[in-house]
Amino acid sequence: MEEISQPDPCFRVSGVRLRHLAVALIGIAISACASSALPTPVPTFDAKRVAMRLESVTRLERPAHILFSWSMNDRDARFQGRGVARVEPPFKARLDLFSGNGETVARAALVDDDLRLPYGTPDGIIPPAELLWGTLGVFRPGAETTLLGAENLGEGRVRLRYQRPDGLVVRYTVRGDGVEEVERIRQGQTVERVTLEQESTDHYPTEATYRNLAAFRELRLSRDRAALVKPYPPDIWLLSP
């Protein structure tokens, strides 16, 4: 009777062990493929660094005298005239609006985050501090605000969000080193907004538009020319006559 040869003991593997070995080999192959397909990590977006750069490049550098024309629309009327802005580093600004016949319509002084208005100035004509700085192209959210975060919109545009102590959110949209838009947001709704146009190569916007959405009022400032000047006397920031 023919003798049946027996398999070499060195190659005797149970079915259970073969299944385990196959699963292990498949797992190793899948892990290798997954590792090779992992995307390159994207660098973290540093909101604080973006904010610090904007504060540096948009801050006032020298005293300047800016002439502009203005127009204002509200629910019932339209007004227009001429105006002058006087600015001085580090953070001082004064705005005077005149009617067509030269009468003063509104005045305001801004020192750091302190907006100074004469008694009796109507509400909603002069933008609040961070928006008034925005009309000059200056990125200044305010010393007491908290940076909530930032969003990279692509194509050189970034959006930063700050919270004020009173709960309002201030949102900046910037392109490169220039401010495009500043918004005040209450309970998720924009209540005031400044939008800018920057066609020239100098520091100040060509046009700034302030909209008070609650009052249905719009103030448009169109720059005529700007000139560097000597420092101003201190009393002009006090709104003295």
Rosetta silent file (secondary structure, phi, psi, omega in degrees, C-alpha in Angstrom):
SEQUENCE: MEEISQPDPCFRVSGVRLRHLAVALIGIAISACASSALPTPVPTFDAKRVAMRLESVTRLERPAHILFSWSMNDRDARFQGRGVARVEPPFKARLDLFSGNGETVARAALVDDDLRLPYGTPDGIIPPAELLWGTLGVFRPGAETTLLGAENLGEGRVRLRYQRPDGLVVRYTVRGDGVEEVERIRQGQTVERVTLEQESTDHYPTEATYRNLAAFRELRLSRDRAALVKPYPPDIWLLSP
SCORE:     score description
SCORE:     0.000 S_00000001
   1 L     0.000  135.564 -173.795    0.000    0.000    0.000 S_00000001
   2 L   -71.594  134.895 -177.819    1.365    3.382   -1.015 S_00000001
   3 L   -83.458  131.029  178.706    2.524    5.480    1.911 S_00000001
   4 L   -88.753  125.621 -178.078    1.048    8.943    2.160 S_00000001
   5 L   -73.639  144.409  179.893    3.652   11.577    2.946 S_00000001
   6 L   -97.950  144.590  178.927    2.999   13.844    5.918 S_00000001
   7 L   -66.327  148.274  178.090    3.525   17.634    5.766 S_00000001
   8 L   -59.160  129.789 -179.312    6.616   19.046    7.387 S_00000001
   9 H   -57.301  -27.278 -178.605    5.769   20.094   10.978 S_00000001
  10 H   -65.080  -21.916 -177.103    7.508   23.391   10.347 S_00000001
  11 H  -108.750   11.179 -179.126    4.704   24.290    7.881 S_00000001
  12 L   -84.263  108.881 -177.797    1.760   22.952    9.863 S_00000001
  13 L  -127.333  131.702 -179.224   -0.460   26.010   10.651 S_00000001
  14 L   -69.753  160.576  178.981   -3.996   25.827   11.929 S_00000001
  15 H   -62.600  -35.828 -179.721   -6.868   27.532   10.054 S_00000001
  16 H   -64.300  -43.511 -179.718   -7.388   29.939   12.932 S_00000001
  17 H   -65.907  -35.804  178.166   -3.775   31.071   12.843 S_00000001
  18 H   -63.998  -41.886  178.468   -3.951   31.564    9.066 S_00000001
  19 H   -62.721  -42.564  178.880   -6.980   33.802    9.409 S_00000001
  20 H   -61.783  -41.616 -179.094   -5.239   35.879   12.089 S_00000001
  21 H   -64.794  -42.041 -179.501   -2.161   36.219    9.928 S_00000001
  22 H   -63.775  -43.025  179.515   -4.211   37.334    6.905 S_00000001
  23 H   -62.317  -41.422 -179.566   -6.088   39.955    8.955 S_00000001
  24 H   -63.484  -43.572  179.953   -2.822   41.299   10.337 S_00000001
  25 H   -64.378  -39.990  178.435   -1.273   41.571    6.849 S_00000001
  26 H   -63.771  -42.342  179.532   -4.361   43.368    5.491 S_00000001
  27 H   -61.346  -41.502  178.750   -4.304   45.770    8.447 S_00000001
  28 H   -63.268  -42.227 -179.486   -0.649   46.611    7.830 S_00000001
  29 H   -63.602  -43.322 -179.598   -1.357   47.268    4.144 S_00000001
  30 H   -64.323  -42.021 -179.995   -4.324   49.550    4.916 S_00000001
  31 H   -62.083  -40.068  179.934   -2.310   51.478    7.504 S_00000001
  32 H   -64.334  -42.594  179.362    0.508   52.004    5.011 S_00000001
  33 H   -65.397  -42.716 -178.840   -1.891   53.312    2.357 S_00000001
  34 H   -64.408  -39.623 -179.427   -3.646   55.613    4.811 S_00000001
  35 H   -63.950  -39.878 -178.730   -0.343   57.030    6.056 S_00000001
  36 H   -71.226  -20.342 -177.010    0.801   57.832    2.528 S_00000001
  37 H   -94.011   -2.981 -178.195   -2.534   59.569    1.768 S_00000001
  38 L   -63.872  134.661  179.840   -2.501   61.947    4.774 S_00000001
  39 L   -72.017  158.065  176.128   -2.586   65.621    3.644 S_00000001
  40 L   -67.269  130.940 -178.652    0.197   68.010    4.543 S_00000001
  41 L   -57.283  138.542  178.760   -0.698   69.824    7.800 S_00000001
  42 L   -88.782  131.399  179.960   -2.029   73.364    7.245 S_00000001
  43 L   -58.367  142.228  179.515   -0.261   76.056    9.320 S_00000001
  44 L   -65.620  137.016  178.936   -2.363   77.442   12.173 S_00000001
  45 L   -78.955  118.320 -175.169   -3.938   80.847   11.434 S_00000001
  46 L   -95.380   94.546 -176.477   -2.453   83.270   13.975 S_00000001
  47 H   -64.075  -39.674 -178.320   -5.162   85.872   14.620 S_00000001
  48 H   -64.220  -39.439  179.763   -3.097   87.816   17.152 S_00000001
  49 H   -66.616  -40.259  177.123   -0.208   88.183   14.756 S_00000001
  50 H   -61.593  -44.372 -179.363   -2.527   89.436   11.998 S_00000001
  51 H   -63.650  -42.702  179.801   -4.090   91.959   14.404 S_00000001
  52 H   -63.354  -38.554  179.065   -0.697   93.219   15.611 S_00000001
  53 H   -67.014  -42.792  179.474    0.467   93.744   12.050 S_00000001
  54 H   -62.746  -42.222  177.706   -2.694   95.660   11.125 S_00000001
  55 H   -60.012  -37.560 -177.875   -2.353   97.910   14.171 S_00000001
  56 H   -71.649  -46.571 -172.020    1.240   98.632   13.177 S_00000001
  57 H   -81.254  -19.239 -177.957    0.774   99.358    9.461 S_00000001
  58 H  -102.488   -4.944 -177.068   -2.460  101.416    9.741 S_00000001
  59 L   -67.754  156.713  179.138   -1.580  103.603   12.716 S_00000001
  60 L   -66.606  139.947 -177.547   -1.096  107.351   12.241 S_00000001
  61 L  -111.053  -37.642 -178.644    2.467  108.316   11.429 S_00000001
  62 L  -144.573  155.476  176.335    2.501  112.115   11.095 S_00000001
  63 L   -59.271  140.087 -178.223    0.094  115.013   11.681 S_00000001
  64 E  -143.326  155.100  178.861   -2.147  115.523    8.662 S_00000001
  65 E  -122.273  118.540 -173.094   -4.889  117.866    7.438 S_00000001
  66 E  -119.593  124.520  176.098   -7.563  116.171    5.293 S_00000001
  67 E  -102.591  141.853 -177.438  -10.223  117.978    3.278 S_00000001
  68 E  -153.205  162.524  169.664  -13.313  116.139    2.092 S_00000001
  69 E  -104.488  153.067 -178.696  -16.871  116.554    0.890 S_00000001
  70 E  -137.654  155.534  172.949  -19.709  114.853    2.721 S_00000001
  71 E  -144.789  146.214 -179.065  -23.342  113.935    2.192 S_00000001
  72 E  -134.279  132.870  175.999  -25.890  112.499    4.581 S_00000001
  73 E  -118.981  135.564  170.154  -29.180  110.767    3.877 S_00000001
  74 L  -134.165 -162.577 -174.763  -31.769  109.823    6.463 S_00000001
  75 L   -59.974  -35.730 -167.883  -35.476  108.974    6.425 S_00000001
  76 L  -117.897  -14.099 -171.280  -36.659  112.467    5.580 S_00000001
  77 L  -152.551  169.111  175.782  -33.861  114.608    4.187 S_00000001
  78 E  -132.049  134.609  178.730  -30.513  114.879    2.462 S_00000001
  79 E  -128.602  156.490  176.472  -27.667  117.166    3.528 S_00000001
  80 E  -156.537  163.866 -179.746  -24.245  117.862    2.117 S_00000001
  81 E   175.986 -155.945 -179.505  -21.278  120.117    2.587 S_00000001
  82 E  -116.177  162.718 -179.791  -17.547  120.259    3.183 S_00000001
  83 E  -153.207  166.183  177.410  -15.444  118.929    6.024 S_00000001
  84 E  -139.174  138.729  173.518  -11.994  118.761    7.529 S_00000001
  85 E  -119.572  133.567  176.078  -10.261  116.051    9.520 S_00000001
  86 E  -118.823  126.742 -175.431   -7.154  116.748   11.589 S_00000001
  87 E  -129.445  152.748 -178.448   -5.124  113.785   12.781 S_00000001
  88 E  -155.601  135.617  178.452   -2.004  113.348   14.859 S_00000001
  89 L   -71.156  155.446    4.058   -0.131  110.297   16.168 S_00000001
  90 L   -79.435  -41.862 -178.590   -0.382  108.199   18.116 S_00000001
  91 L  -147.464   77.966  175.834   -4.213  108.302   18.211 S_00000001
  92 E  -134.956  135.814  179.254   -5.772  111.750   17.951 S_00000001
  93 E  -150.857  148.377  173.573   -8.363  112.894   15.441 S_00000001
  94 E  -136.524  138.986 -178.321  -10.862  115.700   15.021 S_00000001
  95 E  -124.375  129.354  176.162  -13.735  115.871   12.545 S_00000001
  96 E  -127.819  126.521  177.090  -15.638  119.049   11.557 S_00000001
  97 E  -110.117  132.527 -179.937  -18.605  119.043    9.175 S_00000001
  98 E  -122.057  148.029  176.079  -19.790  122.303    7.579 S_00000001
  99 E   -77.584  179.092 -179.563  -22.878  123.085    5.546 S_00000001
 100 L   -62.220  -28.796 -179.977  -22.753  124.651    2.103 S_00000001
 101 L   -95.689   11.204  173.789  -22.828  128.164    3.593 S_00000001
 102 L    92.445   -0.810  178.830  -20.018  127.416    6.058 S_00000001
 103 L   -76.316  145.290  179.548  -22.068  126.800    9.215 S_00000001
 104 E   -72.580  127.592  177.910  -20.913  124.052   11.554 S_00000001
 105 E   -97.152  -43.271 -178.757  -23.126  120.963   11.355 S_00000001
 106 E  -158.177  150.267  176.516  -21.234  118.604   13.679 S_00000001
 107 E  -137.019  151.039  177.024  -17.915  118.341   15.504 S_00000001
 108 E  -157.686  145.298  172.825  -16.126  115.476   17.192 S_00000001
 109 E  -125.239  144.550 -176.564  -12.729  114.777   18.728 S_00000001
 110 E  -133.347  116.453  178.131  -11.291  111.324   19.263 S_00000001
 111 E  -121.647  114.753 -172.026   -8.356  110.658   21.599 S_00000001
 112 L    56.941 -112.105  178.638   -7.421  106.983   21.842 S_00000001
 113 L  -110.503   10.787 -177.437  -10.879  105.420   22.408 S_00000001
 114 E   -94.379  107.434  178.168  -12.482  108.511   23.953 S_00000001
 115 E   -90.623  121.158 -176.035  -15.022  110.060   21.563 S_00000001
 116 E  -110.846  118.776 -178.732  -15.768  113.655   22.551 S_00000001
 117 L  -122.144  138.466  175.257  -18.955  115.275   21.251 S_00000001
 118 L   -62.749  153.370  178.848  -20.334  118.732   22.071 S_00000001
 119 L   -60.026  135.413  177.537  -23.540  118.805   24.056 S_00000001
 120 L    92.758    0.904  177.507  -26.594  118.494   21.823 S_00000001
 121 L   -65.806  125.428 -178.815  -24.947  116.533   18.995 S_00000001
 122 L   -60.848  144.447  177.616  -27.717  114.401   17.400 S_00000001
 123 L   -67.907  145.353  171.540  -27.371  110.634   17.806 S_00000001
 124 L    85.320    0.827  177.927  -26.317  108.562   14.838 S_00000001
 125 L   -89.061  -50.750 -179.912  -24.479  111.279   12.866 S_00000001
 126 L   -91.716  129.741  179.424  -20.927  110.753   14.129 S_00000001
 127 L   -64.184  152.146  172.731  -19.721  107.127   14.118 S_00000001
 128 L   -64.297  170.679 -166.531  -18.643  105.566   17.422 S_00000001
 129 H   -52.825  -53.781 -174.901  -14.933  105.437   18.211 S_00000001
 130 H   -66.510  -29.746  177.773  -13.859  102.221   16.448 S_00000001
 131 H   -78.742  -34.231  176.944  -15.923  103.097   13.353 S_00000001
 132 H   -66.840  -39.823  171.962  -14.635  106.691   13.273 S_00000001
 133 H   -60.801  -37.678  179.512  -11.096  105.342   13.343 S_00000001
 134 H   -61.450  -35.977  179.007  -12.190  103.030   10.558 S_00000001
 135 H   -62.203  -22.017  177.435  -13.202  105.972    8.321 S_00000001
 136 L   -94.267    2.705 -178.919   -9.533  106.997    8.462 S_00000001
 137 L    79.529   13.594 -177.497   -8.368  103.491    7.602 S_00000001
 138 L   -94.282  128.229  177.050   -7.028  102.966   11.142 S_00000001
 139 L   -88.636  103.368  179.690   -7.406   99.509   12.688 S_00000001
 140 L  -145.651   91.163 -178.956   -8.207  100.169   16.367 S_00000001
 141 L   -67.797  -23.736 -177.802  -10.737   97.805   17.979 S_00000001
 142 L   116.573  142.704 -174.249  -10.290   99.448   21.396 S_00000001
 143 L   -66.513  -26.460 -175.107   -8.102   98.750   24.402 S_00000001
 144 L   -99.260    7.417  179.149  -10.867   96.988   26.357 S_00000001
 145 L   -85.271  160.576  179.369  -12.046   94.643   23.612 S_00000001
 146 E  -118.229  128.627  178.362  -11.309   90.911   23.490 S_00000001
 147 E   -71.732  118.475 -179.425  -10.186   89.148   20.327 S_00000001
 148 E   -87.687  -32.059 -178.348  -12.681   86.327   19.681 S_00000001
 149 E   159.483 -179.663 -178.192  -11.053   84.867   16.595 S_00000001
 150 E  -145.637  157.253 -178.086  -10.309   85.311   12.923 S_00000001
 151 E  -133.224  128.954  176.985  -11.292   83.744    9.637 S_00000001
 152 E   -86.069  111.872 -176.604   -9.167   83.468    6.519 S_00000001
 153 E   -87.053   -7.390 -178.622  -11.477   84.355    3.606 S_00000001
 154 E    86.724  162.451  179.143   -8.868   83.652    0.940 S_00000001
 155 L    56.146   37.156  176.213   -7.378   85.904   -1.742 S_00000001
 156 L    79.995    6.991 -178.364   -5.656   88.017    0.891 S_00000001
 157 E  -104.945  139.088 -177.927   -8.839   88.789    2.849 S_00000001
 158 E  -135.250  147.087  176.124   -9.209   88.194    6.575 S_00000001
 159 E  -123.381  126.224  179.557  -12.063   88.766    9.038 S_00000001
 160 E  -117.215  144.219 -178.246  -11.376   89.441   12.733 S_00000001
 161 E  -123.587  133.178  178.005  -13.958   89.563   15.551 S_00000001
 162 E  -125.583  152.764  174.662  -13.726   91.430   18.839 S_00000001
 163 E  -116.638  131.597  177.193  -16.102   91.698   21.771 S_00000001
 164 L   -84.529  162.096  177.204  -16.653   94.930   23.664 S_00000001
 165 L   -59.763  -26.834 -179.944  -17.365   95.052   27.418 S_00000001
 166 L   -84.355    4.208  177.060  -21.000   95.945   26.635 S_00000001
 167 L    95.904  -15.316  176.980  -21.440   92.720   24.636 S_00000001
 168 L   -65.942  145.785  175.489  -21.331   94.248   21.151 S_00000001
 169 E  -103.216  133.046  175.526  -19.147   92.463   18.599 S_00000001
 170 E  -108.747  123.502 -175.808  -16.864   94.518   16.347 S_00000001
 171 E  -119.132  128.704  179.050  -15.955   92.765   13.108 S_00000001
 172 E  -110.441  133.522  168.733  -13.197   93.844   10.716 S_00000001
 173 E  -112.590  123.713 -175.677  -12.820   92.701    7.148 S_00000001
 174 E  -128.128  152.172  174.164   -9.353   93.479    5.780 S_00000001
 175 E  -125.079  119.250 -176.107   -7.524   92.854    2.549 S_00000001
 176 L    61.905 -120.362  179.407   -3.758   92.693    2.804 S_00000001
 177 L  -106.757   17.342 -177.494   -2.797   95.610    5.044 S_00000001
 178 E  -121.949  143.372  178.041   -5.941   97.688    4.448 S_00000001
 179 E   -79.587  130.076  175.639   -9.298   97.847    6.211 S_00000001
 180 E  -100.062  -37.810 -173.677  -12.284   97.178    3.919 S_00000001
 181 E  -155.858  142.807  173.464  -15.161   97.132    6.392 S_00000001
 182 E  -128.791  132.379 -178.191  -15.887   97.607   10.094 S_00000001
 183 E  -129.051  146.064  167.279  -19.163   96.419   11.633 S_00000001
 184 E  -106.343  128.372 -173.235  -20.874   96.645   14.989 S_00000001
 185 E  -124.039  129.073  176.878  -23.001   93.562   15.635 S_00000001
 186 E  -122.094  122.956  179.484  -25.678   93.122   18.296 S_00000001
 187 L    51.333   42.967  175.846  -27.277   89.708   18.830 S_00000001
 188 L    82.879   -2.185 -178.552  -26.039   88.511   15.475 S_00000001
 189 E  -114.632  133.801  175.902  -27.334   91.519   13.510 S_00000001
 190 E   -70.973  125.733 -179.272  -25.201   94.322   12.064 S_00000001
 191 E  -108.613  -25.559  176.405  -26.424   97.635   13.486 S_00000001
 192 E  -144.644  148.896 -175.993  -23.685   99.972   12.202 S_00000001
 193 E  -150.985  142.578  169.797  -21.162   99.632    9.407 S_00000001
 194 E  -121.458  127.786  174.585  -18.292  101.520    7.770 S_00000001
 195 E  -117.836  145.263 -173.199  -17.124  100.531    4.284 S_00000001
 196 E  -124.276  149.333  169.952  -13.985  101.929    2.663 S_00000001
 197 E  -121.766  129.955 -176.478  -12.616  102.476   -0.805 S_00000001
 198 L  -126.833   91.555 -179.001   -8.848  102.762   -1.176 S_00000001
 199 L   -98.130  -24.658 -178.456   -7.833  103.739   -4.684 S_00000001
 200 L   -89.761  173.222 -176.266   -4.798  105.854   -3.871 S_00000001
 201 L   -99.199   -1.032 -179.777   -1.450  104.667   -2.564 S_00000001
 202 L   -88.651 -169.367 -168.681   -1.254  106.869    0.531 S_00000001
 203 L   -73.733  -31.640 -166.480   -2.475  106.138    4.035 S_00000001
 204 L  -100.558  144.294 -179.154   -6.043  107.486    3.920 S_00000001
 205 L   -63.522  151.900  175.051   -9.113  106.014    2.174 S_00000001
 206 L   -73.033  -37.659 -179.685  -10.521  107.683   -0.908 S_00000001
 207 E  -148.896  141.558  176.204  -14.085  107.266    0.372 S_00000001
 208 E  -132.074  136.077  179.819  -15.721  106.089    3.597 S_00000001
 209 E  -124.251  121.326  177.903  -19.410  105.355    4.101 S_00000001
 210 E  -105.674  126.910  178.578  -20.950  105.075    7.561 S_00000001
 211 E  -120.137  122.243  171.420  -24.389  103.474    7.840 S_00000001
 212 E   -98.116   99.968 -172.335  -26.476  103.545   10.998 S_00000001
 213 L   -69.762  -30.018  179.430  -28.958  100.811   10.154 S_00000001
 214 L   -70.251  -35.945 -178.329  -31.142  101.438   13.195 S_00000001
 215 L   -93.814   -1.670 -177.197  -31.597  105.137   12.341 S_00000001
 216 L    54.715   48.221 -176.073  -31.772  104.547    8.543 S_00000001
 217 E  -128.400  142.798  179.454  -28.976  107.095    8.132 S_00000001
 218 E  -132.856  131.379  176.080  -25.954  107.168    5.845 S_00000001
 219 E  -120.256  121.021 -178.774  -22.942  109.491    5.991 S_00000001
 220 E  -113.873  128.066  179.429  -20.558  109.446    3.037 S_00000001
 221 E  -114.693  122.111 -179.530  -17.119  111.099    3.208 S_00000001
 222 E  -117.839  114.830 -173.883  -15.221  111.622   -0.066 S_00000001
 223 E   -70.527  135.688  174.279  -11.637  112.782    0.303 S_00000001
 224 E   -96.084  -54.120  178.437  -10.412  115.721   -1.759 S_00000001
 225 E  -160.735  159.521  178.829   -6.816  116.027   -0.598 S_00000001
 226 E  -135.211  143.733 -179.243   -4.549  115.400    2.362 S_00000001
 227 E  -139.741  143.329  174.898   -1.402  117.221    3.446 S_00000001
 228 E   -78.002  141.480 -176.058    1.193  116.659    6.144 S_00000001
 229 L  -137.956  177.620  175.470    1.387  119.514    8.672 S_00000001
 230 L   -77.444  162.281  178.515    3.066  120.520   11.910 S_00000001
 231 L   -55.903  147.038 -177.626    1.672  119.212   15.242 S_00000001
 232 L   -85.756  155.503  173.348   -1.622  120.794   16.301 S_00000001
 233 L   -64.244  142.946 -174.033   -2.183  122.852   19.455 S_00000001
 234 H   -59.867  -26.032 -173.056   -3.476  120.615   22.282 S_00000001
 235 H   -72.778  -13.113 -179.110   -6.732  122.527   22.746 S_00000001
 236 H   -70.831  -22.525  178.053   -8.228  121.395   19.432 S_00000001
 237 H   -79.282   -8.703  178.876   -8.786  117.926   20.917 S_00000001
 238 H   -96.514    0.720 -178.565  -10.866  119.582   23.651 S_00000001
 239 L    59.744   36.237  175.591  -13.314  121.066   21.115 S_00000001
 240 L   -73.441  153.288 -177.978  -12.646  124.589   22.347 S_00000001
 241 L   -59.269    0.000    0.000  -14.079  127.383   20.145 S_00000001
